[in-house]
Amino acid sequence: MKYLANVASLRINNEKCTGCGICLDVCPHEVFFMNGRQAAIQDLDACMECGACRINCPLHAIDVQAGVGCANAILRGMIRGTSPQCGCGSKDETCC
């Protein structure tokens, strides 16, 4: 699933990453790949900003603002069985 293009807050600090690969294991959308001996972002637009990568990174090399934006609204809508509601400014406040 793709979310909004180029808006995810996900970043990797390459100076801290040692390539343990935990982020690849915990990411539900295969956002990461191994680029030599370090993790890298292969599909930023697939990031739903869940925060699993940041929470599980032992060296704190990953930064992401978990639970923000339209991705969060989409997930809450799916769980609740309603339309996403993130207050993006549209008349009915549905998302995206």
Secondary structure, 3 states (H helix, E strand, C coil): CCCCCCCCCCEECCCCCCCCCHHHHHCCCCCEEEECCEEEECCHHHCCCCCHHHHHCCCCCEECCCCCHHHHHHHHHHHHCCCCECCCCCCCCECC
